[in-house]
Amino acid sequence: MHSHGQDEILGTADSDHDLVVFLEGAGVVEPEGIPDDPQWVEWRAGHVHQFHAA
């Protein structure tokens, strides 16, 4: 998350649900559609909505 000029990692998500929970905890209103919005989410090391063990 980018806040107050700095990037902050909210956690490592293992599912879309985890991502929504992280965003809710950060105060994002209506976070359910955000996993599909590339302006909000940068998917790394895989395809969108695919979660892999590190």
Contacts in CASP RR format, 6 or more apart in sequence:
PFRMAT RR
TARGET T0000
AUTHOR 0000-0000-0000
METHOD contacts of the structure
MODEL  1
MHSHGQDEILGTADSDHDLVVFLEGAGVVEPEGIPDDPQWVEWRAGHVHQ
FHAA
1 7 0 8 1.000
1 8 0 8 1.000
1 9 0 8 1.000
1 10 0 8 1.000
1 23 0 8 1.000
1 26 0 8 1.000
2 8 0 8 1.000
3 26 0 8 1.000
10 22 0 8 1.000
10 23 0 8 1.000
10 25 0 8 1.000
10 26 0 8 1.000
11 22 0 8 1.000
12 54 0 8 1.000
13 19 0 8 1.000
13 22 0 8 1.000
13 51 0 8 1.000
14 51 0 8 1.000
15 51 0 8 1.000
16 35 0 8 1.000
16 49 0 8 1.000
19 31 0 8 1.000
19 34 0 8 1.000
19 35 0 8 1.000
19 41 0 8 1.000
20 31 0 8 1.000
20 32 0 8 1.000
20 34 0 8 1.000
20 35 0 8 1.000
23 31 0 8 1.000
23 34 0 8 1.000
24 31 0 8 1.000
28 34 0 8 1.000
34 40 0 8 1.000
34 41 0 8 1.000
35 41 0 8 1.000
35 48 0 8 1.000
35 49 0 8 1.000
36 48 0 8 1.000
45 52 0 8 1.000
46 52 0 8 1.000
END
